[in-house]
Amino acid sequence: MKVPLLDLRPPLEELRDEIVEAVTQVIDSTRYIMGPEIDGLESEISAYCGTTDAVGVSSGTDALLLSLMVLDVAPGDLVLTSNFSFFATAGVVARLNATPVFVDIDPETFNIDPESLRKTLTDMDAETRKRVKAIIPVHLYGQCSEMETILNISREIDIPVIEDGAQAIGAECEIDGQKKSAGSLGDFGCFSFFPSKNLGGVGDGGIVTVNNPELAEQLRLKRVHGGEHKYYHRVIGGNFRLDPIQAAVIRVKLPHLNKWHKQRQDNADHYNELFAEAGLISKVRTPYVEHPQSLKNPHIYNQYVIRAERRDELQSFLSENEIASEVYYPLPFHLQECFLHLGGKAGDFPVSETAAKEVLALPVYPGMTGAMRETVVEHIAKFYQF
Ligand SMILES: *Cc1c(COP(=O)(O)O)cnc(C)c1O
């Protein structure tokens, strides 16, 4: 049995007529830039995430870049972030000629380790600390970072927090005993509608959530080249607009998102059971969920990521048997060629370096069959018998 990493067909088939109708309406309206689909999506996403505002943008990457631009991050500034994420998280910092400062991760959740974050800050002299303009925790694989501590740290030093929630729209955690959603925790929440995310469009797209109408206004201004009135520019922005066709598609899909989250969670639970039944827990570590199980979405499993002994050999074996898997991510930021000039070397961030050698994402998409998951685990069991 062939098992793909992702199949976008099941959710498409479910909604195909509605999606085609929504796209057709945008085309027939001849309103191709901004307009009612963007406004509609922005209010629906802010309601979903529990924020006052949301600002549609061209991608998850641009959501991060635009947030940093609103904070006026400039050359010489520092931005603290996890060194184990998709490249965009650190790339946007470097694109503004600011410097990313990497922080190691927690070995269980793969999210930024709050104690390492604190240590990175306390190890800085006062002059250096003044250059820190933002902290970007990443809610990796679909689970919120340990935001309670991160927010306490950020408040102590009065530095804004930009959540990279690209993999975690709808993920929940508790702050001071209150249920909260990704995107409503920090000062900015950045999301991606890249097709492989839990809420994916039919192309690129993204959105920034904020709990502050003034910040929303600045995001909106810089989304359109900083021009409040056409052709008069108060500040410098860019073209960061969301395509209304993407907005229309996302609006059709949003009401189904929690159901798809649930399917991913059920798939993850099934994997956990299968691994336990197969006696594989000594070879394979299943995902750790940090947030209370009483929450509806303590983890939304954009990825179901195991730690595996002899990971590369396992991945090749699965691939030979037509089972797809992926390594997110094989190289932490401090060892990326483009960041070597920052002085990073092997051994600097041991937790993320080990994670990069052990993580393996297995298919967990909504619509995959139970038989597929059984095949995946059977093959993993077979591999470790050798
Ligand atoms: C996907 C992703 C992004 C970038 O989103 P795009 O829409 O592809 O630009 C940023 N950060 C993380 C963690 C992601 O997974």
The ligand as an ORCA input file, in Angstrom:
! r2SCAN-3c Opt
* xyz 0 1
  C       5.192     27.475      6.615
  C       5.942     28.208      7.644
  C       6.306     29.556      7.489
  C       6.160     30.308      6.217
  O       4.917     30.340      5.643
  P       4.782     30.575      4.061
  O       3.336     30.825      3.887
  O       5.253     29.329      3.379
  O       5.605     31.751      3.697
  C       6.925     30.176      8.554
  N       7.189     29.543      9.701
  C       6.872     28.248      9.873
  C       7.182     27.608     11.177
  C       6.251     27.537      8.854
  O       5.958     26.248      9.032
*
